[in-house]
C-alpha cells in the first residue's frame, strides 16, 4: 500500500526533477520498534532516482537537489531517508 508520505515524495521529486526512473520504498516495517519508529508506518524511506538534472553534478549536489525538492520531509516528518541519485546511463 502506498501511504500519503510516499505519494508526496513521488509527486515532489517528479515535479522538481522530472526523473526518467524513480523508486520510492517505504522501509518503515523493517524498523518497527526501533529508534525513530513513530508508529505511523511512514518513518523510513529510500529512493532511487535517475534524472537528467543530475548530469555533471557530484553526489553531494545531487543529494542537495533531492532534499531541496522534499522540503521538511527528511529529518522532520520522516526519521530516516536514504537516496541513490543517478544521471541517465549511470544506473547499473
MDTraj code that builds the backbone (N, CA, C; nanometers):
import mdtraj as md
import numpy as np

residues = "UNK UNK UNK UNK UNK UNK UNK UNK UNK UNK UNK UNK UNK UNK UNK UNK UNK UNK UNK UNK UNK UNK UNK UNK UNK UNK UNK UNK UNK UNK UNK UNK UNK UNK UNK UNK UNK UNK UNK UNK UNK UNK UNK UNK UNK UNK UNK UNK UNK UNK UNK UNK UNK UNK UNK UNK UNK UNK UNK UNK UNK UNK UNK UNK UNK UNK UNK UNK UNK UNK UNK UNK UNK UNK UNK UNK UNK UNK UNK UNK UNK UNK UNK UNK UNK UNK UNK UNK UNK UNK UNK UNK".split()
xyz = np.array([
    [0.0840, -0.1187, 0.0000],
    [0.0000, 0.0000, 0.0000],
    [0.0881, 0.1245, 0.0000],
    [0.0505, 0.2228, -0.0759],
    [0.1242, 0.3474, -0.0827],
    [0.0607, 0.4468, 0.0131],
    [0.1416, 0.4952, 0.1094],
    [0.0912, 0.5907, 0.2070],
    [0.1001, 0.7328, 0.1562],
    [0.0515, 0.8225, 0.2370],
    [0.0460, 0.9619, 0.1947],
    [0.1843, 1.0246, 0.1823],
    [0.2759, 0.9926, 0.2723],
    [0.4111, 1.0489, 0.2638],
    [0.4815, 0.9949, 0.1392],
    [0.4663, 0.8677, 0.1110],
    [0.5272, 0.8091, -0.0084],
    [0.4753, 0.8770, -0.1339],
    [0.3462, 0.8994, -0.1418],
    [0.2868, 0.9678, -0.2572],
    [0.3414, 1.1094, -0.2689],
    [0.3547, 1.1771, -0.1562],
    [0.4056, 1.3136, -0.1569],
    [0.5506, 1.3180, -0.2057],
    [0.6319, 1.2230, -0.1598],
    [0.7712, 1.2149, -0.2052],
    [0.7754, 1.1951, -0.3561],
    [0.6962, 1.1012, -0.4064],
    [0.6931, 1.0734, -0.5506],
    [0.6514, 1.1975, -0.6291],
    [0.5492, 1.2664, -0.5837],
    [0.4994, 1.3852, -0.6528],
    [0.6031, 1.4966, -0.6526],
    [0.6608, 1.5252, -0.5366],
    [0.7578, 1.6342, -0.5261],
    [0.8809, 1.6093, -0.6129],
    [0.9323, 1.4862, -0.6100],
    [1.0507, 1.4550, -0.6898],
    [1.0194, 1.4577, -0.8391],
    [0.9025, 1.4106, -0.8765],
    [0.8629, 1.4123, -1.0174],
    [0.8508, 1.5559, -1.0676],
    [0.7876, 1.6408, -0.9891],
    [0.7692, 1.7806, -1.0296],
    [0.9020, 1.8565, -1.0359],
    [0.9905, 1.8328, -0.9400],
    [1.1151, 1.9097, -0.9319],
    [1.2238, 1.8598, -1.0261],
    [1.2311, 1.7268, -1.0482],
    [1.3471, 1.6705, -1.1170],
    [1.3134, 1.5907, -1.2433],
    [1.1887, 1.5783, -1.2785],
    [1.1461, 1.5046, -1.3985],
    [1.2273, 1.3772, -1.4192],
    [1.2232, 1.2853, -1.3229],
    [1.3076, 1.1662, -1.3334],
    [1.2680, 1.0731, -1.4474],
    [1.3690, 1.0082, -1.5054],
    [1.3443, 0.9043, -1.6040],
    [1.3224, 0.7703, -1.5338],
    [1.3609, 0.7635, -1.4071],
    [1.3382, 0.6454, -1.3241],
    [1.3227, 0.6935, -1.1803],
    [1.2230, 0.6399, -1.1099],
    [1.2011, 0.6762, -0.9702],
    [1.1433, 0.5579, -0.8958],
    [1.2124, 0.5181, -0.7898],
    [1.1632, 0.4142, -0.6988],
    [1.1613, 0.4746, -0.5597],
    [1.0452, 0.4771, -0.4971],
    [1.0327, 0.5230, -0.3594],
    [0.9872, 0.4030, -0.2777],
    [1.0680, 0.3636, -0.1805],
    [1.0366, 0.2467, -0.0988],
    [1.0112, 0.2878, 0.0451],
    [0.9006, 0.2397, 0.0988],
    [0.8697, 0.2608, 0.2394],
    [0.9321, 0.1445, 0.3165],
    [1.0403, 0.1752, 0.3891],
    [1.1151, 0.0730, 0.4632],
    [1.0748, 0.0685, 0.6103],
    [0.9673, 0.1355, 0.6462],
    [0.9290, 0.1517, 0.7868],
    [0.9043, 0.0190, 0.8576],
    [0.8439, -0.0777, 0.7895],
    [0.8128, -0.2059, 0.8531],
    [0.9388, -0.2765, 0.9011],
    [1.0505, -0.2549, 0.8314],
    [1.1773, -0.3181, 0.8700],
    [1.2342, -0.2560, 0.9975],
    [1.1805, -0.1416, 1.0400],
    [1.2333, -0.0697, 1.1554],
    [1.1310, -0.0597, 1.2680],
    [1.0272, -0.1396, 1.2594],
    [0.9222, -0.1378, 1.3609],
    [0.9820, -0.1625, 1.4995],
    [0.9528, -0.0732, 1.5918],
    [1.0035, -0.0860, 1.7284],
    [1.1424, -0.0306, 1.7495],
    [1.2082, 0.0121, 1.6434],
    [1.3431, 0.0686, 1.6541],
    [1.3361, 0.2187, 1.6792],
    [1.4506, 0.2776, 1.7043],
    [1.4602, 0.4215, 1.7222],
    [1.4056, 0.4929, 1.5997],
    [1.3244, 0.5929, 1.6221],
    [1.2694, 0.6706, 1.5126],
    [1.1372, 0.6196, 1.4598],
    [1.0963, 0.4994, 1.5018],
    [0.9673, 0.4469, 1.4584],
    [0.8583, 0.5157, 1.5386],
    [0.7786, 0.5968, 1.4722],
    [0.6742, 0.6725, 1.5425],
    [0.5387, 0.6016, 1.5391],
    [0.5357, 0.4812, 1.4833],
    [0.4126, 0.4040, 1.4774],
    [0.3230, 0.4392, 1.3597],
    [0.3628, 0.5381, 1.2796],
    [0.2799, 0.5822, 1.1665],
    [0.2906, 0.4882, 1.0477],
    [0.3969, 0.4092, 1.0434],
    [0.4214, 0.3258, 0.9269],
    [0.4841, 0.4035, 0.8131],
    [0.5212, 0.5297, 0.8394],
    [0.5837, 0.6145, 0.7383],
    [0.6994, 0.6922, 0.8005],
    [0.7958, 0.6172, 0.8548],
    [0.9087, 0.6813, 0.9235],
    [1.0426, 0.6605, 0.8537],
    [1.0522, 0.5617, 0.7666],
    [1.1783, 0.5276, 0.6998],
    [1.1534, 0.5057, 0.5500],
    [1.2274, 0.5803, 0.4670],
    [1.2109, 0.5692, 0.3220],
    [1.3459, 0.5633, 0.2522],
    [1.3467, 0.5020, 0.1353],
    [1.4654, 0.5056, 0.0493],
    [1.4182, 0.5360, -0.0929],
    [1.5062, 0.6037, -0.1670],
    [1.4742, 0.6485, -0.3019],
    [1.5885, 0.6136, -0.3958],
    [1.5550, 0.5647, -0.5139],
    [1.6491, 0.5521, -0.6251],
    [1.5914, 0.6411, -0.7343],
    [1.6702, 0.7391, -0.7760],
    [1.6201, 0.8348, -0.8748],
    [1.7247, 0.8575, -0.9828],
    [1.6771, 0.8610, -1.1058],
    [1.7619, 0.8911, -1.2208],
    [1.7003, 1.0129, -1.2899],
    [1.7831, 1.1161, -1.3094],
    [1.7328, 1.2386, -1.3706],
    [1.8426, 1.3063, -1.4516],
    [1.8047, 1.3608, -1.5652],
    [1.8989, 1.4381, -1.6465],
    [1.9470, 1.5616, -1.5707],
    [1.8699, 1.6062, -1.4724],
    [1.9091, 1.7221, -1.3914],
    [2.0374, 1.6955, -1.3124],
    [2.0724, 1.5686, -1.2940],
    [2.1928, 1.5335, -1.2178],
    [2.3195, 1.5307, -1.3029],
    [2.3068, 1.5388, -1.4332],
    [2.4233, 1.5317, -1.5225],
    [2.5240, 1.6409, -1.4875],
    [2.6495, 1.6005, -1.4716],
    [2.7563, 1.6945, -1.4411],
    [2.7627, 1.7384, -1.2956],
    [2.6752, 1.6847, -1.2121],
    [2.6727, 1.7211, -1.0699],
    [2.7351, 1.6092, -0.9875],
    [2.8037, 1.6466, -0.8794],
    [2.8608, 1.5449, -0.7911],
    [2.7529, 1.4894, -0.6976],
    [2.7883, 1.3880, -0.6220],
    [2.6923, 1.3202, -0.5351],
    [2.6273, 1.4157, -0.4356],
    [2.7060, 1.5017, -0.3743],
    [2.6528, 1.5943, -0.2750],
    [2.5539, 1.6925, -0.3385],
    [2.5869, 1.7449, -0.4549],
    [2.4967, 1.8378, -0.5236],
    [2.3647, 1.7686, -0.5584],
    [2.3721, 1.6442, -0.6007],
    [2.2517, 1.5683, -0.6345],
    [2.1650, 1.5479, -0.5105],
    [2.2279, 1.5109, -0.4001],
    [2.1532, 1.4892, -0.2763],
    [2.0890, 1.6189, -0.2285],
    [2.1592, 1.7282, -0.2429],
    [2.1021, 1.8581, -0.2047],
    [1.9814, 1.8930, -0.2904],
    [1.9859, 1.8582, -0.4173],
    [1.8716, 1.8823, -0.5066],
    [1.7491, 1.8027, -0.4607],
    [1.7714, 1.6778, -0.4237],
    [1.6622, 1.5931, -0.3753],
    [1.6061, 1.6499, -0.2454],
    [1.6942, 1.6835, -0.1531],
    [1.6494, 1.7366, -0.0240],
    [1.5749, 1.8680, -0.0413],
    [1.6220, 1.9533, -0.1315],
    [1.5528, 2.0799, -0.1567],
    [1.4122, 2.0547, -0.2107],
    [1.3976, 1.9544, -0.2961],
    [1.2667, 1.9221, -0.3534],
    [1.1701, 1.8701, -0.2469],
    [1.2242, 1.8033, -0.1446],
    [1.1396, 1.7388, -0.0437],
    [1.1073, 1.8272, 0.0758],
    [1.1696, 1.9423, 0.0867],
    [1.1366, 2.0351, 0.1953],
    [1.1569, 1.9754, 0.3332],
    [1.0512, 1.9767, 0.4139],
    [1.0624, 1.9333, 0.5538],
    [1.0406, 1.7834, 0.5740],
    [1.0277, 1.7074, 0.4671],
    [1.0013, 1.5642, 0.4848],
    [1.1195, 1.4924, 0.5497],
    [1.2401, 1.4939, 0.4880],
    [1.3520, 1.4227, 0.5531],
    [1.3968, 1.4948, 0.6804],
    [1.4142, 1.4188, 0.7864],
    [1.4666, 1.4734, 0.9102],
    [1.3636, 1.5408, 0.9981],
    [1.2462, 1.5681, 0.9450],
    [1.1425, 1.6316, 1.0250],
    [1.0191, 1.5416, 1.0295],
    [0.9587, 1.5200, 0.9150],
    [0.8400, 1.4342, 0.9089],
    [0.8759, 1.2870, 0.8931],
    [0.9971, 1.2594, 0.8446],
    [1.0456, 1.1222, 0.8258],
    [1.1761, 1.1088, 0.9027],
    [1.1888, 1.0018, 0.9793],
    [1.3075, 0.9820, 1.0629],
    [1.4315, 0.9486, 0.9813],
    [1.4175, 0.8601, 0.8826],
    [1.5329, 0.8151, 0.8040],
    [1.5005, 0.8210, 0.6560],
    [1.5970, 0.8730, 0.5785],
    [1.5774, 0.8878, 0.4351],
    [1.7091, 0.8569, 0.3653],
    [1.7093, 0.7521, 0.2834],
    [1.8286, 0.7135, 0.2072],
    [1.8020, 0.7379, 0.0597],
    [1.9073, 0.7756, -0.0141],
    [1.8871, 0.8022, -0.1563],
    [2.0071, 0.7619, -0.2389],
    [1.9769, 0.7195, -0.3613],
    [2.0778, 0.6942, -0.4649],
    [2.0347, 0.7767, -0.5839],
    [2.1224, 0.8678, -0.6259],
    [2.0900, 0.9618, -0.7324],
    [2.1816, 0.9383, -0.8523],
    [2.1212, 0.9169, -0.9688],
    [2.1974, 0.8866, -1.0885],
    [2.1559, 0.9781, -1.2041],
    [2.2517, 1.0086, -1.2886],
    [2.2221, 1.0720, -1.4166],
    [2.1927, 0.9585, -1.5150],
    [2.1238, 0.9872, -1.6258],
    [2.0953, 0.8813, -1.7232],
    [2.2221, 0.8089, -1.7680],
    [2.2147, 0.6764, -1.7728],
    [2.3271, 0.5948, -1.8150],
    [2.4206, 0.5518, -1.7036],
    [2.4021, 0.6027, -1.5834],
    [2.4902, 0.5681, -1.4710],
    [2.4385, 0.4506, -1.3886],
    [2.3101, 0.4283, -1.3912],
    [2.2480, 0.3268, -1.3060],
    [2.2830, 0.1885, -1.3558],
    [2.3273, 0.1026, -1.2651],
    [2.3643, -0.0347, -1.3019],
    [2.2437, -0.1248, -1.3063],
])
top = md.Topology()
chain = top.add_chain()
for i, resn in enumerate(residues, 1):
    res = top.add_residue(resn, chain, resSeq=i)
    for name in ("N", "CA", "C"):
        top.add_atom(name, md.element.get_by_symbol(name[0]), res)
traj = md.Trajectory(xyz[None], top)
